[in-house]
Amino acid sequence: SSSNPPARLRHHVNPLTEKYAKPIELPENWVRRAFADPELPTTIDVGSALGGWILDTASADSSSERNYLGLEIRPAAVEIAVRKWELCGSPRNAAFLRANANVDLPRILSDLPLADRVLFMFPDPHFKVKHRKRRVVTPKLARAVGDHLLETARRTGRPGMAYVVSDVLDLAEDMRRVLREHSGLRETCEHGQWLAERPPEISVPTERERAVLAGLGKTSTEPGRCFRALFRADPPPPGA
């Protein structure tokens, strides 16, 4: 790999600009090139930043019966994640793509043989009202994710999951509201409650979550608190 330092890493980008609106070009066999066993169930981390959660989780998954794919819109962040991946020994159950989820995720989902978990963990809040249209979990994206998870559950007989978490209440409520609109997704908490803990499928906290729980989230709505919501896409009952 190149020894040149990555370009300056921007914390925020506008996903609606022409620069990021063009679909990524992927070779037809990109999944086989990315993973040792492309047929394994795959977890997608949308907004994987510098790749820490993907690599930590792939390393902790001793069963190696799952693949982990990180999507990140910022090219410099992906470059750093790939360098970390190389330093970790290039694990063949982890991969990264530079992608704009609102443009590229439907195609990526269709290419993967078994993508059954989609995670939105601490995405950019885009605090300003005029910038909220930049938020990643849009109705269109939620429909694509929900439809895909439902079809995968029907095909495999196993439930799929969509998970959202943020320390910014307004953003968490926005993501939860949009996912609730999909009739095929079942929220696991009732009466407007938030999940108290990470679901068992998310065994490793993100770097952001560790910082928030330690009270270091400067923009947290409530110091030390994360707002989590989990949705299941259930397979149809037998005989349905």
Salt bridges, closest charged atoms under 4 A:
GLU72 OE2 - ARG74 NE 2.73
GLU79 OE2 - ARG83 NH2 3.06
ASP111 OD2 - ARG107 NE 2.45
ASP116 OD1 - ARG66 NH1 2.82
ASP124 OD2 - HIS12 ND1 2.57
ASP124 OD2 - HIS126 NE2 3.66
ASP147 OD1 - HIS182 NE2 2.69
GLU151 OE2 - ARG154 NH2 2.47
ASP167 OD2 - ARG208 NH2 2.64
ASP170 OD2 - ARG132 NH2 3.65
ASP170 OD2 - ARG135 NH2 2.71
ASP174 OD2 - ARG135 NH1 3.39
ASP174 OD1 - ARG177 NH2 2.49
GLU181 OE2 - ARG177 NH1 3.41
GLU187 OE2 - ARG176 NH1 3.99
GLU187 OE1 - ARG180 NE 2.63
GLU190 OE1 - HIS191 NE2 3.73
GLU201 OE2 - ARG232 NH1 2.75
GLU209 OE2 - ARG198 NH1 3.40
GLU209 OE2 - ARG228 NH2 2.79
GLU222 OE1 - ARG225 NH1 3.44
ASP234 OD2 - ARG186 NE 2.64
